[in-house]
């Protein structure tokens, strides 16, 4: 019985340490995410493309024309088409879009336009961020610089760069972080506090149980 009590106390203590380690990891990642976001906000900003409260599908950035529209065919499974320089560049299927959609707000789950400005240099970049299917977490971005040079990137949500993290925000209704998503999730602070308290309780409870087992063993020996 005494040995069993000791084993249980050790188990609870170790579980508590593991929980505290996990909580500390998430806290550290959240701090890193906060610093990362702060540095980005200090150096860059996104300029609105809205005109009369809407972003229009046709945009021209330093000679590069882009357009987003619904595929011209009948049926509910019409694909969203992205054209760059009047050439079809991407086709996204499975997204629910109203048939009379004319503004970018209709395509917001599938594609977004953004203009990113470097605050130090004033240089602008035009970004097209795409979610390839409604179910997947696979993304594609088109980055156009002031010289009209286009850079294309394909990546998953767990393999994105620091810039790509910013570019895909707003797609799929989620705000992804580079290190962790926790700072952008509701109730994350309370969850971390609860996790920490559970870990502390397990550590204290495990030590208390071990002390009782040892005291009982000494009493029996006496």
Secondary structure, DSSP 8 states (H G I E B T S, - for coil): -HHHHHHHHHHHHHHHHHHHHHHHHHHHHHHHHHHHHHHHHHHEEEE---BTTB-BS-EEETTEEEEEEE-SSSSTT--EEEEETTEEEEEEBS----TT--BGGGGTTTEEEEEEEETTT--EEEEEEEESBSS--EEEEEEE-TT--EEEEEEETTS--HHHHHHTTTGGG----SS-SGGGSTTHHHHHHHHHHHHHHHHHHHHHHHHHHHHHHHHHH-
